[in-house]
């Protein structure tokens, strides 16, 4: 078991335990710091979806920085159990944790999110699949974060709905922030 540090907010410097699980690769402090600098004022009071929660680093960081509500989703039993332990230890009442597959969650979901984190394990193609069907989960002007391995073939988001806002590479990790466009204004 390892630990990840919450960078800022109400739980600054608190550490969360991370299960050792196949494919689980917490977003590094450096990448999270850059991401949350990009987001700056776009977290407070927002509804957040951490779809491949894993360590929970992104969702817990968002909650610490004032997100109104955070839904964390992961399909691995021991990972979800650890997320629940961390939620309880941090006393976050505004976090909901569900054990299910990302695609199943999206197909059943009726909520709209202001901020969505997509950071699946590098050893699968879930990012392309989920990126193609995530539009209905995103509210107006939503932001969507994607993280993937540098040499992975990842499709762009649908340009009818999304515009690339920021993009960066750190070592073997590529990460980007997309903004949902109001399609009514384009008609």
WOSULBEL-V142988 format. One record per run of one state. SS is the DSSP state (hx for helix, st for strand, lp for the rest). FROM is the first residue (numbers start at 1). TO is the last residue. If there is no record, write none. Layout:
SS/FROM/TO
SS/FROM/TO
//
This chain:
lp/1/1
st/2/5
lp/6/14
st/15/18
lp/19/28
hx/29/39
lp/40/46
st/47/50
lp/51/56
hx/57/64
lp/65/68
st/69/74
lp/75/76
hx/77/90
lp/91/94
st/95/99
lp/100/101
hx/102/108
lp/109/112
st/113/118
lp/119/125
hx/126/133
lp/134/134
hx/135/137
st/138/149
lp/150/161
st/162/170
lp/171/172
st/173/180
lp/181/182
hx/183/186
lp/187/187
//
